[in-house]
Amino acid sequence: MAIEVGDKAPEFELKDNHGRTVALSDYRGEKNVVLLFYPFAFTGVCTGELCALRDELPTFVNEDTQLLAVSNDSIHTLRVYAEQEGLEYPLLSDFWPHGDTSRAYGVFDEEKGCAVRGTFIIDKEGIVRWTVVNELPDARDLNDYVAALGAL
């Protein structure tokens, strides 16, 4: 079961598509975080969602907010994917230990071996303020993120 609004967001440290370590605590007290889990790079719905975020990037990466996208792909796959799609925000790898962060947030599908489409908006104090979890084929609505960020 996914974590809920009002819960303290589980801490994590993951490598990004450039091999840098990114921790949730890096943003504590500084920025709100839009933490987005997606199943796999190079798939249709995922690419559509991530490119929509790319096209509205100033809304999601600015002085007050940081977008972090997490999949169970390797950092090498994520590097090529980001370059191919022009994604200039961190793509984090929950590859090994496989799915640990996805499990901590309650969005790992054990049968399929990947995260479902879960999004968590975490405030500057590390508390989850908004969340949505969709099944694998169901894209999320970007406008919902914008409204939730506006409410912080």
N, CA, C and O atoms as a GROMACS GRO file, in nm:
protein
  608
    1MET      N    1   0.084  -0.119   0.000
    1MET     CA    2   0.000   0.000   0.000
    1MET      C    3   0.088   0.125   0.000
    1MET      O    4   0.186   0.133   0.074
    2ALA      N    5   0.052   0.221  -0.083
    2ALA     CA    6   0.131   0.344  -0.097
    2ALA      C    7   0.122   0.428   0.030
    2ALA      O    8   0.021   0.425   0.101
    3ILE      N    9   0.228   0.503   0.057
    3ILE     CA   10   0.224   0.594   0.170
    3ILE      C   11   0.119   0.702   0.141
    3ILE      O   12   0.082   0.724   0.026
    4GLU      N   13   0.072   0.768   0.246
    4GLU     CA   14  -0.041   0.858   0.232
    4GLU      C   15  -0.007   1.001   0.268
    4GLU      O   16   0.098   1.030   0.326
    5VAL      N   17  -0.098   1.090   0.233
    5VAL     CA   18  -0.085   1.232   0.269
    5VAL      C   19  -0.073   1.243   0.421
    5VAL      O   20  -0.148   1.180   0.496
    6GLY      N   21   0.022   1.322   0.464
    6GLY     CA   22   0.049   1.341   0.606
    6GLY      C   23   0.161   1.253   0.659
    6GLY      O   24   0.215   1.280   0.766
    7ASP      N   25   0.198   1.148   0.583
    7ASP     CA   26   0.309   1.061   0.623
    7ASP      C   27   0.442   1.132   0.600
    7ASP      O   28   0.455   1.217   0.512
    8LYS      N   29   0.541   1.095   0.682
    8LYS     CA   30   0.678   1.140   0.656
    8LYS      C   31   0.729   1.058   0.537
    8LYS      O   32   0.718   0.936   0.536
    9ALA      N   33   0.784   1.127   0.439
    9ALA     CA   34   0.834   1.059   0.319
    9ALA      C   35   0.956   0.976   0.355
    9ALA      O   36   1.047   1.025   0.421
   10PRO      N   37   0.959   0.849   0.312
   10PRO     CA   38   1.078   0.767   0.337
   10PRO      C   39   1.203   0.827   0.272
   10PRO      O   40   1.200   0.868   0.156
   11GLU      N   41   1.310   0.830   0.347
   11GLU     CA   42   1.438   0.880   0.296
   11GLU      C   43   1.492   0.780   0.193
   11GLU      O   44   1.465   0.661   0.201
   12PHE      N   45   1.568   0.831   0.098
   12PHE     CA   46   1.635   0.745   0.000
   12PHE      C   47   1.761   0.814  -0.049
   12PHE      O   48   1.775   0.936  -0.039
   13GLU      N   49   1.851   0.734  -0.101
   13GLU     CA   50   1.969   0.778  -0.176
   13GLU      C   51   1.977   0.691  -0.299
   13GLU      O   52   1.991   0.570  -0.289
   14LEU      N   53   1.968   0.753  -0.416
   14LEU     CA   54   1.973   0.681  -0.542
   14LEU      C   55   2.070   0.750  -0.637
   14LEU      O   56   2.096   0.870  -0.624
   15LYS      N   57   2.123   0.676  -0.730
   15LYS     CA   58   2.210   0.732  -0.833
   15LYS      C   59   2.123   0.787  -0.946
   15LYS      O   60   2.021   0.728  -0.983
   16ASP      N   61   2.164   0.903  -1.000
   16ASP     CA   62   2.091   0.959  -1.113
   16ASP      C   63   2.153   0.911  -1.244
   16ASP      O   64   2.249   0.833  -1.245
   17ASN      N   65   2.098   0.959  -1.354
   17ASN     CA   66   2.142   0.917  -1.486
   17ASN      C   67   2.284   0.961  -1.520
   17ASN      O   68   2.337   0.925  -1.625
   18HIS      N   69   2.347   1.039  -1.432
   18HIS     CA   70   2.488   1.077  -1.450
   18HIS      C   71   2.578   1.011  -1.345
   18HIS      O   72   2.698   1.039  -1.338
   19GLY      N   73   2.520   0.922  -1.264
   19GLY     CA   74   2.598   0.851  -1.162
   19GLY      C   75   2.613   0.927  -1.031
   19GLY      O   76   2.684   0.880  -0.942
   20ARG      N   77   2.549   1.043  -1.018
   20ARG     CA   78   2.556   1.121  -0.895
   20ARG      C   79   2.454   1.067  -0.794
   20ARG      O   80   2.346   1.022  -0.831
   21THR      N   81   2.490   1.072  -0.667
   21THR     CA   82   2.398   1.031  -0.562
   21THR      C   83   2.304   1.146  -0.530
   21THR      O   84   2.347   1.259  -0.506
   22VAL      N   85   2.175   1.115  -0.529
   22VAL     CA   86   2.071   1.212  -0.495
   22VAL      C   87   1.993   1.156  -0.378
   22VAL      O   88   1.949   1.041  -0.381
   23ALA      N   89   1.978   1.236  -0.274
   23ALA     CA   90   1.902   1.195  -0.155
   23ALA      C   91   1.784   1.289  -0.136
   23ALA      O   92   1.793   1.408  -0.168
   24LEU      N   93   1.675   1.237  -0.085
   24LEU     CA   94   1.561   1.322  -0.053
   24LEU      C   95   1.604   1.432   0.044
   24LEU      O   96   1.560   1.547   0.032
   25SER      N   97   1.689   1.398   0.138
   25SER     CA   98   1.733   1.495   0.238
   25SER      C   99   1.811   1.611   0.177
   25SER      O  100   1.828   1.714   0.243
   26ASP      N  101   1.860   1.597   0.054
   26ASP     CA  102   1.930   1.708  -0.013
   26ASP      C  103   1.839   1.831  -0.028
   26ASP      O  104   1.888   1.943  -0.040
   27TYR      N  105   1.709   1.809  -0.026
   27TYR     CA  106   1.613   1.916  -0.051
   27TYR      C  107   1.540   1.962   0.076
   27TYR      O  108   1.463   2.058   0.072
   28ARG      N  109   1.564   1.893   0.187
   28ARG     CA  110   1.495   1.926   0.312
   28ARG      C  111   1.523   2.069   0.352
   28ARG      O  112   1.639   2.112   0.358
   29GLY      N  113   1.418   2.142   0.380
   29GLY     CA  114   1.430   2.281   0.420
   29GLY      C  115   1.455   2.376   0.305
   29GLY      O  116   1.457   2.498   0.325
   30GLU      N  117   1.474   2.324   0.185
   30GLU     CA  118   1.510   2.405   0.068
   30GLU      C  119   1.403   2.407  -0.041
   30GLU      O  120   1.366   2.513  -0.092
   31LYS      N  121   1.354   2.288  -0.076
   31LYS     CA  122   1.261   2.277  -0.189
   31LYS      C  123   1.153   2.173  -0.161
   31LYS      O  124   1.175   2.076  -0.088
   32ASN      N  125   1.036   2.195  -0.221
   32ASN     CA  126   0.936   2.090  -0.230
   32ASN      C  127   0.984   1.993  -0.336
   32ASN      O  128   1.055   2.031  -0.430
   33VAL      N  129   0.946   1.866  -0.323
   33VAL     CA  130   0.989   1.765  -0.419
   33VAL      C  131   0.867   1.699  -0.482
   33VAL      O  132   0.775   1.657  -0.413
   34VAL      N  133   0.869   1.692  -0.615
   34VAL     CA  134   0.772   1.612  -0.689
   34VAL      C  135   0.845   1.482  -0.719
   34VAL      O  136   0.933   1.478  -0.805
   35LEU      N  137   0.808   1.377  -0.648
   35LEU     CA  138   0.872   1.245  -0.663
   35LEU      C  139   0.780   1.158  -0.747
   35LEU      O  140   0.670   1.122  -0.704
   36LEU      N  141   0.827   1.124  -0.865
   36LEU     CA  142   0.745   1.053  -0.963
   36LEU      C  143   0.807   0.918  -0.993
   36LEU      O  144   0.921   0.909  -1.039
   37PHE      N  145   0.733   0.812  -0.968
   37PHE     CA  146   0.776   0.677  -1.003
   37PHE      C  147   0.710   0.639  -1.135
   37PHE      O  148   0.592   0.664  -1.157
   38TYR      N  149   0.789   0.576  -1.223
   38TYR     CA  150   0.735   0.528  -1.350
   38TYR      C  151   0.795   0.391  -1.379
   38TYR      O  152   0.905   0.361  -1.332
   39PRO      N  153   0.723   0.307  -1.457
   39PRO     CA  154   0.768   0.168  -1.476
   39PRO      C  155   0.902   0.154  -1.547
   39PRO      O  156   0.997   0.102  -1.487
   40PHE      N  157   0.914   0.199  -1.671
   40PHE     CA  158   1.036   0.175  -1.747
   40PHE      C  159   1.062   0.285  -1.849
   40PHE      O  160   0.969   0.342  -1.906
   41ALA      N  161   1.189   0.315  -1.871
   41ALA     CA  162   1.230   0.404  -1.979
   41ALA      C  163   1.194   0.340  -2.113
   41ALA      O  164   1.179   0.218  -2.124
   42PHE      N  165   1.181   0.423  -2.214
   42PHE     CA  166   1.158   0.380  -2.352
   42PHE      C  167   1.022   0.315  -2.375
   42PHE      O  168   1.005   0.244  -2.474
   43THR      N  169   0.927   0.336  -2.287
   43THR     CA  170   0.792   0.284  -2.309
   43THR      C  171   0.699   0.401  -2.338
   43THR      O  172   0.724   0.514  -2.296
   44GLY      N  173   0.593   0.374  -2.410
   44GLY     CA  174   0.507   0.479  -2.462
   44GLY      C  175   0.447   0.573  -2.359
   44GLY      O  176   0.467   0.694  -2.368
   45VAL      N  177   0.374   0.520  -2.262
   45VAL     CA  178   0.307   0.606  -2.165
   45VAL      C  179   0.411   0.680  -2.080
   45VAL      O  180   0.395   0.798  -2.053
   46CYS      N  181   0.516   0.610  -2.039
   46CYS     CA  182   0.622   0.675  -1.959
   46CYS      C  183   0.686   0.789  -2.036
   46CYS      O  184   0.704   0.898  -1.981
   47THR      N  185   0.719   0.767  -2.160
   47THR     CA  186   0.782   0.870  -2.241
   47THR      C  187   0.688   0.989  -2.257
   47THR      O  188   0.731   1.104  -2.248
   48GLY      N  189   0.560   0.962  -2.279
   48GLY     CA  190   0.463   1.070  -2.290
   48GLY      C  191   0.457   1.154  -2.163
   48GLY      O  192   0.456   1.277  -2.170
   49GLU      N  193   0.453   1.088  -2.048
   49GLU     CA  194   0.447   1.160  -1.921
   49GLU      C  195   0.574   1.242  -1.896
   49GLU      O  196   0.567   1.360  -1.861
   50LEU      N  197   0.690   1.179  -1.915
   50LEU     CA  198   0.815   1.247  -1.885
   50LEU      C  199   0.842   1.362  -1.983
   50LEU      O  200   0.900   1.464  -1.944
   51CYS      N  201   0.801   1.347  -2.108
   51CYS     CA  202   0.820   1.455  -2.204
   51CYS      C  203   0.722   1.570  -2.175
   51CYS      O  204   0.757   1.686  -2.198
   52ALA      N  205   0.604   1.541  -2.126
   52ALA     CA  206   0.510   1.647  -2.086
   52ALA      C  207   0.570   1.727  -1.972
   52ALA      O  208   0.558   1.850  -1.969
   53LEU      N  209   0.634   1.661  -1.877
   53LEU     CA  210   0.702   1.731  -1.768
   53LEU      C  211   0.818   1.815  -1.822
   53LEU      O  212   0.838   1.928  -1.780
   54ARG      N  213   0.893   1.758  -1.916
   54ARG     CA  214   1.004   1.831  -1.981
   54ARG      C  215   0.952   1.960  -2.044
   54ARG      O  216   1.017   2.065  -2.034
   55ASP      N  217   0.838   1.952  -2.108
   55ASP     CA  218   0.783   2.067  -2.179
   55ASP      C  219   0.731   2.175  -2.085
   55ASP      O  220   0.712   2.290  -2.126
   56GLU      N  221   0.708   2.141  -1.960
   56GLU     CA  222   0.661   2.236  -1.858
   56GLU      C  223   0.763   2.249  -1.744
   56GLU      O  224   0.727   2.280  -1.631
   57LEU      N  225   0.889   2.225  -1.776
   57LEU     CA  226   0.993   2.213  -1.674
   57LEU      C  227   1.002   2.329  -1.574
   57LEU      O  228   1.022   2.302  -1.456
   58PRO      N  229   0.988   2.454  -1.614
   58PRO     CA  230   0.998   2.561  -1.514
   58PRO      C  231   0.895   2.551  -1.401
   58PRO      O  232   0.916   2.606  -1.293
   59THR      N  233   0.786   2.483  -1.425
   59THR     CA  234   0.685   2.462  -1.321
   59THR      C  235   0.735   2.362  -1.217
   59THR      O  236   0.696   2.368  -1.100
   60PHE      N  237   0.821   2.270  -1.259
   60PHE     CA  238   0.861   2.158  -1.174
   60PHE      C  239   1.006   2.160  -1.128
   60PHE      O  240   1.043   2.086  -1.037
   61VAL      N  241   1.087   2.243  -1.187
   61VAL     CA  242   1.226   2.260  -1.143
   61VAL      C  243   1.250   2.410  -1.138
   61VAL      O  244   1.265   2.477  -1.241
   62ASN      N  245   1.254   2.462  -1.015
   62ASN     CA  246   1.273   2.606  -0.996
   62ASN      C  247   1.327   2.630  -0.855
   62ASN      O  248   1.366   2.534  -0.788
   63GLU      N  249   1.329   2.751  -0.810
   63GLU     CA  250   1.387   2.782  -0.679
   63GLU      C  251   1.311   2.721  -0.563
   63GLU      O  252   1.364   2.711  -0.453
   64ASP      N  253   1.185   2.680  -0.587
   64ASP     CA  254   1.100   2.628  -0.480
   64ASP      C  255   1.069   2.478  -0.494
   64ASP      O  256   1.023   2.416  -0.398
   65THR      N  257   1.093   2.421  -0.612
   65THR     CA  258   1.048   2.284  -0.641
   65THR      C  259   1.154   2.207  -0.718
   65THR      O  260   1.224   2.263  -0.802
   66GLN      N  261   1.165   2.076  -0.688
   66GLN     CA  262   1.254   1.988  -0.761
   66GLN      C  263   1.178   1.862  -0.803
   66GLN      O  264   1.115   1.796  -0.720
   67LEU      N  265   1.184   1.831  -0.931
   67LEU     CA  266   1.127   1.708  -0.985
   67LEU      C  267   1.231   1.598  -0.982
   67LEU      O  268   1.344   1.618  -1.026
   68LEU      N  269   1.194   1.482  -0.929
   68LEU     CA  270   1.279   1.364  -0.930
   68LEU      C  271   1.197   1.248  -0.986
   68LEU      O  272   1.092   1.214  -0.931
   69ALA      N  273   1.242   1.188  -1.095
   69ALA     CA  274   1.171   1.077  -1.158
   69ALA      C  275   1.249   0.948  -1.131
   69ALA      O  276   1.370   0.942  -1.153
   70VAL      N  277   1.179   0.845  -1.084
   70VAL     CA  278   1.242   0.721  -1.040
   70VAL      C  279   1.187   0.603  -1.118
   70VAL      O  280   1.065   0.587  -1.131
   71SER      N  281   1.276   0.520  -1.171
   71SER     CA  282   1.236   0.392  -1.231
   71SER      C  283   1.332   0.283  -1.184
   71SER      O  284   1.430   0.311  -1.115
   72ASN      N  285   1.302   0.162  -1.221
   72ASN     CA  286   1.385   0.048  -1.182
   72ASN      C  287   1.487   0.013  -1.289
   72ASN      O  288   1.545  -0.095  -1.287
   73ASP      N  289   1.509   0.106  -1.382
   73ASP     CA  290   1.610   0.089  -1.486
   73ASP      C  291   1.749   0.119  -1.430
   73ASP      O  292   1.763   0.184  -1.327
   74SER      N  293   1.853   0.072  -1.500
   74SER     CA  294   1.991   0.102  -1.460
   74SER      C  295   2.024   0.247  -1.495
   74SER      O  296   1.958   0.309  -1.578
   75ILE      N  297   2.129   0.300  -1.431
   75ILE     CA  298   2.169   0.438  -1.460
   75ILE      C  299   2.212   0.453  -1.607
   75ILE      O  300   2.196   0.559  -1.666
   76HIS      N  301   2.267   0.347  -1.664
   76HIS     CA  302   2.313   0.352  -1.802
   76HIS      C  303   2.195   0.366  -1.898
   76HIS      O  304   2.199   0.444  -1.993
   77THR      N  305   2.090   0.290  -1.872
   77THR     CA  306   1.968   0.302  -1.952
   77THR      C  307   1.910   0.442  -1.939
   77THR      O  308   1.869   0.502  -2.038
   78LEU      N  309   1.907   0.493  -1.816
   78LEU     CA  310   1.850   0.624  -1.791
   78LEU      C  311   1.930   0.736  -1.858
   78LEU      O  312   1.874   0.835  -1.903
   79ARG      N  313   2.061   0.719  -1.863
   79ARG     CA  314   2.145   0.819  -1.929
   79ARG      C  315   2.110   0.830  -2.077
   79ARG      O  316   2.090   0.940  -2.129
   80VAL      N  317   2.101   0.716  -2.145
   80VAL     CA  318   2.068   0.716  -2.288
   80VAL      C  319   1.926   0.769  -2.310
   80VAL      O  320   1.902   0.847  -2.403
   81TYR      N  321   1.834   0.728  -2.226
   81TYR     CA  322   1.695   0.772  -2.236
   81TYR      C  323   1.685   0.924  -2.220
   81TYR      O  324   1.618   0.990  -2.300
   82ALA      N  325   1.751   0.980  -2.119
   82ALA     CA  326   1.747   1.125  -2.097
   82ALA      C  327   1.805   1.200  -2.216
   82ALA      O  328   1.751   1.302  -2.258
   83GLU      N  329   1.916   1.150  -2.269
   83GLU     CA  330   1.978   1.215  -2.386
   83GLU      C  331   1.886   1.209  -2.507
   83GLU      O  332   1.870   1.308  -2.578
   84GLN      N  333   1.826   1.094  -2.530
   84GLN     CA  334   1.738   1.076  -2.646
   84GLN      C  335   1.615   1.166  -2.639
   84GLN      O  336   1.572   1.221  -2.740
   85GLU      N  337   1.559   1.180  -2.519
   85GLU     CA  338   1.434   1.256  -2.503
   85GLU      C  339   1.455   1.400  -2.458
   85GLU      O  340   1.358   1.475  -2.445
   86GLY      N  341   1.580   1.440  -2.435
   86GLY     CA  342   1.607   1.577  -2.392
   86GLY      C  343   1.555   1.606  -2.251
   86GLY      O  344   1.506   1.716  -2.224
   87LEU      N  345   1.564   1.508  -2.163
   87LEU     CA  346   1.517   1.523  -2.025
   87LEU      C  347   1.629   1.581  -1.941
   87LEU      O  348   1.735   1.520  -1.925
   88GLU      N  349   1.607   1.699  -1.887
   88GLU     CA  350   1.712   1.770  -1.814
   88GLU      C  351   1.687   1.775  -1.664
   88GLU      O  352   1.739   1.863  -1.596
   89TYR      N  353   1.610   1.684  -1.614
   89TYR     CA  354   1.589   1.672  -1.470
   89TYR      C  355   1.639   1.534  -1.429
   89TYR      O  356   1.653   1.446  -1.514
   90PRO      N  357   1.665   1.512  -1.300
   90PRO     CA  358   1.724   1.386  -1.257
   90PRO      C  359   1.631   1.266  -1.279
   90PRO      O  360   1.515   1.266  -1.238
   91LEU      N  361   1.686   1.164  -1.345
   91LEU     CA  362   1.621   1.034  -1.355
   91LEU      C  363   1.697   0.942  -1.260
   91LEU      O  364   1.815   0.915  -1.280
   92LEU      N  365   1.630   0.896  -1.157
   92LEU     CA  366   1.695   0.818  -1.053
   92LEU      C  367   1.672   0.669  -1.074
   92LEU      O  368   1.564   0.626  -1.114
   93SER      N  369   1.776   0.592  -1.048
   93SER     CA  370   1.773   0.447  -1.068
   93SER      C  371   1.748   0.374  -0.936
   93SER      O  372   1.828   0.382  -0.842
   94ASP      N  373   1.637   0.303  -0.931
   94ASP     CA  374   1.601   0.216  -0.819
   94ASP      C  375   1.629   0.071  -0.859
   94ASP      O  376   1.554  -0.021  -0.826
   95PHE      N  377   1.739   0.055  -0.932
   95PHE     CA  378   1.774  -0.074  -0.991
   95PHE      C  379   1.827  -0.174  -0.888
   95PHE      O  380   1.788  -0.291  -0.888
   96TRP      N  381   1.916  -0.126  -0.800
   96TRP     CA  382   1.975  -0.219  -0.704
   96TRP      C  383   2.006  -0.150  -0.573
   96TRP      O  384   2.066  -0.043  -0.575
   97PRO      N  385   1.968  -0.206  -0.460
   97PRO     CA  386   1.884  -0.326  -0.450
   97PRO      C  387   1.750  -0.301  -0.518
   97PRO      O  388   1.682  -0.202  -0.494
   98HIS      N  389   1.714  -0.393  -0.604
   98HIS     CA  390   1.604  -0.376  -0.698
   98HIS      C  391   1.473  -0.338  -0.629
   98HIS      O  392   1.415  -0.416  -0.554
   99GLY      N  393   1.428  -0.215  -0.657
   99GLY     CA  394   1.298  -0.169  -0.611
   99GLY      C  395   1.287  -0.130  -0.465
   99GLY      O  396   1.175  -0.113  -0.416
  100ASP      N  397   1.399  -0.115  -0.394
  100ASP     CA  398   1.390  -0.082  -0.250
  100ASP      C  399   1.315   0.048  -0.224
  100ASP      O  400   1.231   0.054  -0.134
  101THR      N  401   1.344   0.151  -0.301
  101THR     CA  402   1.276   0.279  -0.279
  101THR      C  403   1.131   0.270  -0.323
  101THR      O  404   1.043   0.322  -0.255
  102SER      N  405   1.105   0.207  -0.435
  102SER     CA  406   0.967   0.187  -0.480
  102SER      C  407   0.886   0.112  -0.375
  102SER      O  408   0.770   0.146  -0.349
  103ARG      N  409   0.945   0.012  -0.314
  103ARG     CA  410   0.877  -0.063  -0.208
  103ARG      C  411   0.850   0.027  -0.087
  103ARG      O  412   0.742   0.021  -0.028
  104ALA      N  413   0.948   0.109  -0.050
  104ALA     CA  414   0.932   0.197   0.066
  104ALA      C  415   0.814   0.293   0.047
  104ALA      O  416   0.748   0.331   0.144
  105TYR      N  417   0.788   0.331  -0.076
  105TYR     CA  418   0.675   0.419  -0.107
  105TYR      C  419   0.548   0.341  -0.140
  105TYR      O  420   0.443   0.401  -0.163
  106GLY      N  421   0.556   0.209  -0.143
  106GLY     CA  422   0.438   0.125  -0.165
  106GLY      C  423   0.390   0.120  -0.308
  106GLY      O  424   0.272   0.098  -0.334
  107VAL      N  425   0.483   0.141  -0.404
  107VAL     CA  426   0.442   0.144  -0.544
  107VAL      C  427   0.515   0.039  -0.630
  107VAL      O  428   0.515   0.049  -0.752
  108PHE      N  429   0.576  -0.061  -0.568
  108PHE     CA  430   0.646  -0.164  -0.644
  108PHE      C  431   0.552  -0.280  -0.673
  108PHE      O  432   0.490  -0.334  -0.582
  109ASP      N  433   0.541  -0.319  -0.799
  109ASP     CA  434   0.460  -0.433  -0.841
  109ASP      C  435   0.550  -0.556  -0.844
  109ASP      O  436   0.632  -0.572  -0.934
  110GLU      N  437   0.533  -0.642  -0.745
  110GLU     CA  438   0.621  -0.760  -0.732
  110GLU      C  439   0.610  -0.854  -0.852
  110GLU      O  440   0.710  -0.912  -0.893
  111GLU      N  441   0.492  -0.869  -0.909
  111GLU     CA  442   0.475  -0.960  -1.023
  111GLU      C  443   0.546  -0.909  -1.148
  111GLU      O  444   0.605  -0.987  -1.222
  112LYS      N  445   0.540  -0.779  -1.170
  112LYS     CA  446   0.599  -0.722  -1.292
  112LYS      C  447   0.743  -0.677  -1.272
  112LYS      O  448   0.815  -0.654  -1.369
  113GLY      N  449   0.787  -0.664  -1.147
  113GLY     CA  450   0.924  -0.626  -1.118
  113GLY      C  451   0.956  -0.480  -1.144
  113GLY      O  452   1.070  -0.444  -1.174
  114CYS      N  453   0.853  -0.394  -1.133
  114CYS     CA  454   0.874  -0.252  -1.158
  114CYS      C  455   0.777  -0.169  -1.074
  114CYS      O  456   0.682  -0.221  -1.015
  115ALA      N  457   0.803  -0.040  -1.071
  115ALA     CA  458   0.714   0.052  -1.001
  115ALA      C  459   0.590   0.077  -1.086
  115ALA      O  460   0.596   0.079  -1.209
  116VAL      N  461   0.476   0.098  -1.019
  116VAL     CA  462   0.358   0.149  -1.087
  116VAL      C  463   0.372   0.301  -1.092
  116VAL      O  464   0.471   0.355  -1.044
  117ARG      N  465   0.274   0.369  -1.149
  117ARG     CA  466   0.279   0.514  -1.166
  117ARG      C  467   0.235   0.585  -1.038
  117ARG      O  468   0.117   0.616  -1.020
  118GLY      N  469   0.330   0.610  -0.950
  118GLY     CA  470   0.301   0.680  -0.826
  118GLY      C  471   0.370   0.815  -0.823
  118GLY      O  472   0.486   0.827  -0.862
  119THR      N  473   0.298   0.916  -0.776
  119THR     CA  474   0.355   1.050  -0.762
  119THR      C  475   0.328   1.099  -0.621
  119THR      O  476   0.218   1.084  -0.567
  120PHE      N  477   0.432   1.157  -0.561
  120PHE     CA  478   0.424   1.209  -0.425
  120PHE      C  479   0.478   1.351  -0.425
  120PHE      O  480   0.591   1.374  -0.468
  121ILE      N  481   0.400   1.445  -0.376
  121ILE     CA  482   0.451   1.580  -0.357
  121ILE      C  483   0.486   1.592  -0.210
  121ILE      O  484   0.402   1.576  -0.122
  122ILE      N  485   0.614   1.621  -0.187
  122ILE     CA  486   0.671   1.623  -0.053
  122ILE      C  487   0.711   1.767  -0.022
  122ILE      O  488   0.781   1.831  -0.101
  123ASP      N  489   0.667   1.818   0.093
  123ASP     CA  490   0.699   1.957   0.127
  123ASP      C  491   0.842   1.969   0.178
  123ASP      O  492   0.914   1.870   0.190
  124LYS      N  493   0.882   2.090   0.207
  124LYS     CA  494   1.020   2.119   0.247
  124LYS      C  495   1.058   2.054   0.378
  124LYS      O  496   1.177   2.041   0.409
  125GLU      N  497   0.960   2.012   0.456
  125GLU     CA  498   0.987   1.945   0.584
  125GLU      C  499   0.987   1.793   0.571
  125GLU      O  500   1.007   1.722   0.669
  126GLY      N  501   0.963   1.742   0.449
  126GLY     CA  502   0.968   1.598   0.427
  126GLY      C  503   0.835   1.527   0.449
  126GLY      O  504   0.833   1.405   0.468
  127ILE      N  505   0.724   1.602   0.449
  127ILE     CA  506   0.592   1.542   0.469
  127ILE      C  507   0.521   1.533   0.334
  127ILE      O  508   0.524   1.627   0.255
  128VAL      N  509   0.456   1.418   0.309
  128VAL     CA  510   0.380   1.399   0.186
  128VAL      C  511   0.253   1.484   0.194
  128VAL      O  512   0.174   1.469   0.287
  129ARG      N  513   0.236   1.573   0.097
  129ARG     CA  514   0.121   1.663   0.095
  129ARG      C  515   0.018   1.629  -0.011
  129ARG      O  516  -0.095   1.678  -0.006
  130TRP      N  517   0.056   1.546  -0.108
  130TRP     CA  518  -0.036   1.506  -0.215
  130TRP      C  519   0.020   1.380  -0.279
  130TRP      O  520   0.141   1.362  -0.288
  131THR      N  521  -0.070   1.293  -0.322
  131THR     CA  522  -0.025   1.170  -0.387
  131THR      C  523  -0.131   1.118  -0.483
  131THR      O  524  -0.251   1.140  -0.464
  132VAL      N  525  -0.085   1.050  -0.585
  132VAL     CA  526  -0.173   0.976  -0.676
  132VAL      C  527  -0.096   0.852  -0.720
  132VAL      O  528   0.024   0.858  -0.746
  133VAL      N  529  -0.168   0.740  -0.729
  133VAL     CA  530  -0.108   0.615  -0.777
  133VAL      C  531  -0.199   0.559  -0.885
  133VAL      O  532  -0.317   0.532  -0.861
  134ASN      N  533  -0.142   0.541  -1.004
  134ASN     CA  534  -0.215   0.483  -1.117
  134ASN      C  535  -0.154   0.349  -1.154
  134ASN      O  536  -0.036   0.323  -1.129
  135GLU      N  537  -0.236   0.265  -1.213
  135GLU     CA  538  -0.186   0.137  -1.264
  135GLU      C  539  -0.098   0.161  -1.386
  135GLU      O  540  -0.095   0.272  -1.440
  136LEU      N  541  -0.027   0.059  -1.428
  136LEU     CA  542   0.072   0.072  -1.536
  136LEU      C  543   0.020   0.138  -1.663
  136LEU      O  544   0.088   0.225  -1.717
  137PRO      N  545  -0.097   0.102  -1.715
  137PRO     CA  546  -0.137   0.163  -1.842
  137PRO      C  547  -0.197   0.303  -1.832
  137PRO      O  548  -0.223   0.367  -1.934
  138ASP      N  549  -0.219   0.353  -1.710
  138ASP     CA  550  -0.294   0.477  -1.691
  138ASP      C  551  -0.202   0.596  -1.664
  138ASP      O  552  -0.139   0.605  -1.559
  139ALA      N  553  -0.195   0.687  -1.761
  139ALA     CA  554  -0.113   0.808  -1.746
  139ALA      C  555  -0.174   0.900  -1.640
  139ALA      O  556  -0.295   0.900  -1.616
  140ARG      N  557  -0.087   0.978  -1.578
  140ARG     CA  558  -0.130   1.076  -1.478
  140ARG      C  559  -0.159   1.210  -1.545
  140ARG      O  560  -0.110   1.238  -1.655
  141ASP      N  561  -0.238   1.294  -1.478
  141ASP     CA  562  -0.273   1.425  -1.530
  141ASP      C  563  -0.177   1.530  -1.473
  141ASP      O  564  -0.177   1.555  -1.353
  142LEU      N  565  -0.098   1.589  -1.558
  142LEU     CA  566   0.001   1.688  -1.520
  142LEU      C  567  -0.062   1.807  -1.447
  142LEU      O  568   0.000   1.865  -1.358
  143ASN      N  569  -0.183   1.843  -1.485
  143ASN     CA  570  -0.250   1.957  -1.422
  143ASN      C  571  -0.277   1.933  -1.274
  143ASN      O  572  -0.284   2.027  -1.196
  144ASP      N  573  -0.293   1.807  -1.235
  144ASP     CA  574  -0.312   1.774  -1.094
  144ASP      C  575  -0.188   1.810  -1.012
  144ASP      O  576  -0.199   1.858  -0.899
  145TYR      N  577  -0.070   1.788  -1.069
  145TYR     CA  578   0.055   1.822  -1.000
  145TYR      C  579   0.063   1.973  -0.978
  145TYR      O  580   0.099   2.020  -0.870
  146VAL      N  581   0.028   2.046  -1.083
  146VAL     CA  582   0.036   2.192  -1.077
  146VAL      C  583  -0.056   2.245  -0.968
  146VAL      O  584  -0.017   2.332  -0.890
  147ALA      N  585  -0.178   2.192  -0.962
  147ALA     CA  586  -0.273   2.236  -0.860
  147ALA      C  587  -0.223   2.202  -0.720
  147ALA      O  588  -0.234   2.284  -0.629
  148ALA      N  589  -0.168   2.082  -0.703
  148ALA     CA  590  -0.118   2.040  -0.572
  148ALA      C  591   0.001   2.126  -0.528
  148ALA      O  592   0.011   2.161  -0.411
  149LEU      N  593   0.089   2.159  -0.620
  149LEU     CA  594   0.204   2.246  -0.586
  149LEU      C  595   0.155   2.386  -0.548
  149LEU      O  596   0.209   2.450  -0.458
  150GLY      N  597   0.054   2.433  -0.618
  150GLY     CA  598   0.000   2.565  -0.590
  150GLY      C  599  -0.064   2.574  -0.453
  150GLY      O  600  -0.074   2.683  -0.396
  151ALA      N  601  -0.107   2.460  -0.399
  151ALA     CA  602  -0.171   2.458  -0.268
  151ALA      C  603  -0.070   2.457  -0.153
  151ALA      O  604  -0.109   2.474  -0.037
  152LEU      N  605   0.058   2.438  -0.181
  152LEU     CA  606   0.158   2.433  -0.074
  152LEU      C  607   0.188   2.571  -0.019
  152LEU      O  608   0.270   2.585   0.072
   0.00000   0.00000   0.00000
